[in-house]
Amino acid sequence: MKVTDIWNSRQRPTISFELFPPRSPEAAEKLHQTIDRLADLKPDFVSVTFGAGGSTREGSRQLLETLKNEKGLEVIAYFAGYGMGPEDITAVMDSYESMGVENILVVRGDLPEDGNFQPHPQSFSHAADLVAFVRPRYGFCLGVAGYPEGHIEALSKDKDIEYLKLKVDQGAEYIISNYFYDNRFFFEFLERCRAVGIDVPILPGAMPIYSVKMLEMLASLCGATITKEVRQGMAALPDGDKEALVDFGIEFAIRQCAELLDAGVPGVHIYTMDRSKSAAGIVHRLRDEGLL
Ligand SMILES: Cc1cc2nc3c(=O)[nH]c(=O)nc-3n(C[C@H](O)[C@H](O)[C@H](O)COP(=O)(O)OP(=O)(O)OC[C@H]3O[C@@H](n4cnc5c(N)ncnc54)[C@H](O)[C@@H]3O)c2cc1C
């Protein structure tokens, strides 16, 4: 089912999870347990990341296959087209189409870490160009990424919104946002989107705090602000208590999601980092509070 149809037909906001393909046999083993636990939470859909340049092509396909065909979950296949030529792009799209995938989220992706990677001469520079390429060729429900604090390379927030509008004008039907630790970033972003005529559903992404190292690493990659509230909350925890940190992250995310849901967002999309404890804690509480 197309995610836009899920939003149109569902009375309540959706809950969804992002997963990435495992990078080792041990991670694959662990991921199976995570998937079982996440599937028990009955998400409306799950999404699977794609390594730019096609680096996780097979792993992403296999994970989608497991989620869709073994677990019966609705999926969004992410597609990061950085450096890929038209033939490679259509090969990936054809394989997703034949698998019955109905939803794709198109992102540009970043330069792969492999220093020898050579972009295809006919590759696309921006996600909007990828959307324009895919849109007329396939019937997928296409989504794109949005950045409440602005994309890290953006010349300005206004320019970033201009390019987001271009992605929607080229055929994107929904937006999933990067995560943020202050809802004001999202509310202001939403306002700016609506002001320029972006009228598709905008699904906020929530990144629970899993570890200080991961928090800092992800924020440095995408430019998300680690707010004073987060830093003060973490500073008040017993030194080195990893469980207490995860629990703090769950409580923080619950408060964030509750406020977003109260404000009428179409759902919340949890970046699980292939873990289930935080997602389960958040979903159970939001359901207990009647917000989902
Ligand atoms: C929900 C979500 C899912 C993601 N999934 C993945 C994934 O699976 N795999 C992965 O590798 N990465 C993923 N990413 C990360 C993403 O690939 C990076 O953030 C990447 O740097 C930008 O991708 P984009 O699609 O937003 O790019 P674009 O929309 O192309 O924007 C990139 C930058 O270029 C600027 N820009 C856009 N269009 C133009 C133009 N025409 N002229 C000049 N400047 C322009 C924008 O302002 C921005 O600064 C995801 C991000 C999010 C939020």
The ligand as an SDF file (V2000), in Angstrom:
LIG
                    3D

 53 58  0  0  0  0  0  0  0  0999 V2000
   14.8150   10.6200    5.9440 C   0  0  0  0  0  0  0  0  0  0  0  0
   16.2140   10.5100    5.4170 C   0  0  0  0  0  0  0  0  0  0  0  0
   16.6330    9.3150    4.8400 C   0  0  0  0  0  0  0  0  0  0  0  0
   17.9350    9.1970    4.3390 C   0  0  0  0  0  0  0  0  0  0  0  0
   18.3160    7.9840    3.8110 N   0  0  0  0  0  0  0  0  0  0  0  0
   19.5610    7.8310    3.3180 C   0  0  0  0  0  0  0  0  0  0  0  0
   19.9820    6.5930    2.7450 C   0  0  0  0  0  0  0  0  0  0  0  0
   19.2450    5.6050    2.7040 O   0  0  0  0  0  0  0  0  0  0  0  0
   21.2370    6.5230    2.2590 N   0  0  0  0  0  0  0  0  0  0  0  0
   22.0880    7.5730    2.2600 C   0  0  0  0  0  0  0  0  0  0  0  0
   23.2130    7.4520    1.7660 O   0  0  0  0  0  0  0  0  0  0  0  0
   21.7340    8.7610    2.8150 N   0  0  0  0  0  0  0  0  0  0  0  0
   20.4940    8.9060    3.3450 C   0  0  0  0  0  0  0  0  0  0  0  0
   20.1130   10.1220    3.8920 N   0  0  0  0  0  0  0  0  0  0  0  0
   21.1020   11.2110    3.9610 C   0  0  0  0  0  0  0  0  0  0  0  0
   21.1510   12.0230    2.6660 C   0  0  0  0  0  0  0  0  0  0  0  0
   21.5850   11.2380    1.6000 O   0  0  0  0  0  0  0  0  0  0  0  0
   22.1340   13.1780    2.8800 C   0  0  0  0  0  0  0  0  0  0  0  0
   21.6070   14.0870    3.8090 O   0  0  0  0  0  0  0  0  0  0  0  0
   22.5920   13.8880    1.6180 C   0  0  0  0  0  0  0  0  0  0  0  0
   23.6850   14.7380    1.9790 O   0  0  0  0  0  0  0  0  0  0  0  0
   21.5570   14.7870    0.9720 C   0  0  0  0  0  0  0  0  0  0  0  0
   20.5590   14.0820    0.3820 O   0  0  0  0  0  0  0  0  0  0  0  0
   19.2500   14.8490   -0.1810 P   0  0  0  0  0  0  0  0  0  0  0  0
   18.4420   13.8470   -0.8640 O   0  0  0  0  0  0  0  0  0  0  0  0
   18.6320   15.6470    0.8800 O   0  0  0  0  0  0  0  0  0  0  0  0
   19.9800   15.8070   -1.2550 O   0  0  0  0  0  0  0  0  0  0  0  0
   19.4980   17.0520   -2.0850 P   0  0  0  0  0  0  0  0  0  0  0  0
   18.0470   17.2820   -1.9860 O   0  0  0  0  0  0  0  0  0  0  0  0
   20.0880   16.8960   -3.4390 O   0  0  0  0  0  0  0  0  0  0  0  0
   20.2230   18.2560   -1.3290 O   0  0  0  0  0  0  0  0  0  0  0  0
   21.6160   18.1820   -1.0250 C   0  0  0  0  0  0  0  0  0  0  0  0
   22.1700   19.6030   -0.8800 C   0  0  0  0  0  0  0  0  0  0  0  0
   22.1890   20.2550   -2.1520 O   0  0  0  0  0  0  0  0  0  0  0  0
   21.3810   21.4410   -2.1310 C   0  0  0  0  0  0  0  0  0  0  0  0
   20.6450   21.4140   -3.4070 N   0  0  0  0  0  0  0  0  0  0  0  0
   19.5840   20.6520   -3.7260 C   0  0  0  0  0  0  0  0  0  0  0  0
   19.2150   20.8710   -5.0010 N   0  0  0  0  0  0  0  0  0  0  0  0
   20.0620   21.7910   -5.5070 C   0  0  0  0  0  0  0  0  0  0  0  0
   20.2140   22.4170   -6.7710 C   0  0  0  0  0  0  0  0  0  0  0  0
   19.3890   22.1180   -7.7960 N   0  0  0  0  0  0  0  0  0  0  0  0
   21.2250   23.3090   -6.9360 N   0  0  0  0  0  0  0  0  0  0  0  0
   22.0760   23.5940   -5.9160 C   0  0  0  0  0  0  0  0  0  0  0  0
   21.9770   23.0350   -4.6850 N   0  0  0  0  0  0  0  0  0  0  0  0
   20.9920   22.1290   -4.4840 C   0  0  0  0  0  0  0  0  0  0  0  0
   20.4790   21.3230   -0.9080 C   0  0  0  0  0  0  0  0  0  0  0  0
   20.1620   22.5920   -0.3730 O   0  0  0  0  0  0  0  0  0  0  0  0
   21.3510   20.5170    0.0320 C   0  0  0  0  0  0  0  0  0  0  0  0
   22.2350   21.3460    0.7360 O   0  0  0  0  0  0  0  0  0  0  0  0
   18.8250   10.2810    4.4140 C   0  0  0  0  0  0  0  0  0  0  0  0
   18.4060   11.4770    5.0020 C   0  0  0  0  0  0  0  0  0  0  0  0
   17.1270   11.6000    5.5100 C   0  0  0  0  0  0  0  0  0  0  0  0
   16.6960   12.8810    6.1580 C   0  0  0  0  0  0  0  0  0  0  0  0
  1  2  1  0
  2  3  1  0
  2 52  2  0
  3  4  2  0
  4  5  1  0
  4 50  1  0
  5  6  2  0
  6  7  1  0
  6 13  1  0
  7  8  2  0
  7  9  1  0
  9 10  1  0
 10 11  2  0
 10 12  1  0
 12 13  2  0
 13 14  1  0
 14 15  1  0
 14 50  1  0
 15 16  1  0
 16 17  1  0
 16 18  1  0
 18 19  1  0
 18 20  1  0
 20 21  1  0
 20 22  1  0
 22 23  1  0
 23 24  1  0
 24 25  2  0
 24 26  1  0
 24 27  1  0
 27 28  1  0
 28 29  2  0
 28 30  1  0
 28 31  1  0
 31 32  1  0
 32 33  1  0
 33 34  1  0
 33 48  1  0
 34 35  1  0
 35 36  1  0
 35 46  1  0
 36 37  1  0
 36 45  1  0
 37 38  2  0
 38 39  1  0
 39 40  1  0
 39 45  2  0
 40 41  1  0
 40 42  2  0
 42 43  1  0
 43 44  2  0
 44 45  1  0
 46 47  1  0
 46 48  1  0
 48 49  1  0
 50 51  2  0
 51 52  1  0
 52 53  1  0
M  END
$$$$
